[in-house]
Amino acid sequence: MIHKIEQRIAHTLPDDEVWFIYQYIISSGVAIDGQKDVSIISHMQASNEARLITWRLITVFSDIVDCDFSEDSALYDGLLVHIKPLINRLNYRIHIRNPLLEDIKAELADVWRLTQYVVNQVFKTWGENAVSEDEVGYLTVHFQAAMERQIARKRVLLVCSTGIGTSHLLKSRILRAFPEWTIVDVISAANLSQVLPDNIELIISTINLPTVTMPVAYVTAFFNDADIKRVTEMVITEKLHHATSRVVEI
């Protein structure tokens, strides 16, 4: 590649400029391949150090939020692709800018704080706050996506005050939005205290349930887009609130 650059500019690059170009190439997420000029970082190119750091990030985050992400291949792959060049950037003290950083800190505040804590724990041998907020922002997005994938599996109880037809419509729309959820039962508020099934993780209700102590998501009978967003945020927030409290205590 250097040879092609020199041909292009009709000038021989000094060694210090060649070294400068090399640093930025290996810190950008691409690598020189023996058969291709440039190839995207892959599992084959990832170092043992990058793999170990990736697993440590997943393990510590899993412990903090009390969710097992060890089998989330999308999370592992996404983090690994970022960690390899991140290590090189740390080694060569190269800083990248994350144009979405402020949005990430505002919109994904809880996951951002947890990710920052986890990163500081995993990279503490590199020095205090070795990994910049810009880098943490990119990692936060991967963990947020993993959290949202986690809510795909829930055992849910529906509580309705309306007729059977509307109850079936609500159930149908919930399963369309969350196809991997299990609707254990659909009951009325009057029967809730008598028939509350075991192993329920979430109650979705169209009416107020002041005496219920477990998580309740209140929705409309037609389960519109606003309801979907509300339920998603509630499930994630409940999990993250407990995790954030633990981090503050630590």
Secondary structure, 3 states (H helix, E strand, C coil): CHHHHHHHHCCCCCHHHHHHHHHHHHCCCEECCCCCCCEECCCCCCCHHHHHHHHHHHHHHHHHHCCCCCCCHHHHHHHHHHHHHHHHHHHHCCCCCCCCHHHHHHHCHHHHHHHHHHHHHHCHHHCCCCCCHHHHHHHHHHHHHHHHHHCCCCEEEEEECCCHHHHHHHHHHHHHHCCCCEEEEEEEHHHHHHHCCCCCCEEEECCCCCCCCCCEEECCCCCCHHHHHHHHHHHHHHHHHHHHHHHHHC
